[in-house]
Amino acid sequence: MSETATPITMPDLATTGSAVRILRWLVKPGEAVTRGQPLLEVETDKAAMEVESIVTGTLVSTHFAEGDEVSAGTVMAMVNTASPAAPSPGRVPAPAQSAAPVSASPKPANAPTGMFARNRAKAAAQTPPADAARTPRPILSPAQLVAARRLQQSKQTIPHFYLQLGANAGSMLAQRQAALPEKPVWDAFFVRAVAVALQQYDRFCYRFEDGALVPQNSDSIGVAVDIADDLRVIYIAGAATRTVAQISAEIRAAAEKLRRGEPLPQASQSGGAVTVTNLGATGVEAFGAIINPPEAAILAIGAVAPQLVPVDGQAVVQHRVQLTLSADHRVVNGKYAAGFLAAIVREIEKP
């Protein structure tokens, strides 16, 4: 057999040019690895995710430890790939043997794969017995740890202020009920409305960094989703020029990939300008959300519900929704943010 050493480099996963931090190596030197198999878990400036091997072979070395920060393009490991040598004339090749070490406890065929499945299996394995005197301590996944750290940093360092407006959701409700063959997700309407409003209020496409405003260079809108108790953000690009049905299909497809533990396309992971977060399905009427750094704002969406409102001196029942905008006061002032929120409402209420 002849072997070729293949370098494994850190892909470009971050959205602000920052380095990527290694959370955990999933394969140790000397162990076999297949193409597409997760090699390690990393933390970007947005979330925790897995980096997969680009070849099949044996991991021979890792160049960084857990906790190290690595820039995109840096070689972080080496994998030896073996190719069979041509057999000598008159000789029968010996049976090939696996390069992977024999394990005393072979991995079962139905062993959990993917970061979220492994986290749930790990949590179940480490939960104390039911008859133990101590209370079981939940184990946080890497994604939950990243969210906790980033949201704490956001609340401590970003001067949030909050604006709230109600919107007539009747037009959205009618469009959704008439949609065939599949009703769009509610988030799709709000993603498109925010994207259209951003064309007029593009100050929200900046972030505050080192005492100056820096352009995000992105028109993507983030959608916060809960995947197995992990908070993730899916980014939708070009939403202002796309239909609600197209946006909805992309949100559904990306969420399903996350549930299966599959990586998202780079476009769905790249950072955006504003994120929307929706608790309407829980019945929550209104809430204020924490900004997803380095963005300048987040739009919190409550439940769509019937309400009595005065129209031309008469009490009329309307389906309405409460929108709460959390904004970074270093980037925008109250009047500008109010105009942005009003533009979102106008787009939502269009027939």
HELIX and SHEET records of a PDB file:
HELIX    1   1 MET A  115  GLN A  126  1                                  12    
HELIX    2   2 PRO A  142  THR A  157  1                                  16    
HELIX    3   3 GLY A  170  ALA A  178  1                                   9    
HELIX    4   4 TRP A  186  LEU A  198  1                                  13    
HELIX    5   5 ASP A  202  CYS A  205  5                                   4    
HELIX    6   6 ALA A  239  THR A  241  5                                   3    
HELIX    7   7 VAL A  244  ARG A  259  1                                  16    
HELIX    8   8 GLN A  266  GLN A  269  1                                   4    
HELIX    9   9 GLY A  280  THR A  282  5                                   3    
HELIX   10  10 GLY A  334  GLU A  349  1                                  16    
SHEET    1   A 4 SER A   2  THR A   9  0                                        
SHEET    2   A 4 VAL A  75  SER A  83 -1                                        
SHEET    3   A 4 GLY A  57  THR A  62 -1                                        
SHEET    4   A 4 ALA A  32  VAL A  33 -1                                        
SHEET    1   B 4 ALA A  48  GLU A  52  0                                        
SHEET    2   B 4 PRO A  38  GLU A  43 -1                                        
SHEET    3   B 4 VAL A  20  TRP A  25 -1                                        
SHEET    4   B 4 GLU A  69  VAL A  70 -1                                        
SHEET    1   C 6 HIS A 160  ASN A 168  0                                        
SHEET    2   C 6 GLN A 314  ASP A 328 -1                                        
SHEET    3   C 6 ALA A 297  ILE A 301 -1                                        
SHEET    4   C 6 VAL A 274  ASN A 278  1                                        
SHEET    5   C 6 ILE A 221  ILE A 227  1                                        
SHEET    6   C 6 ASP A 230  ILE A 236 -1                                        
SHEET    1   D 3 HIS A 160  ASN A 168  0                                        
SHEET    2   D 3 GLN A 314  ASP A 328 -1                                        
SHEET    3   D 3 ALA A 305  VAL A 311 -1                                        
SHEET    1   E 2 TYR A 206  GLU A 209  0                                        
SHEET    2   E 2 ALA A 212  PRO A 215 -1                                        
END                                                                             
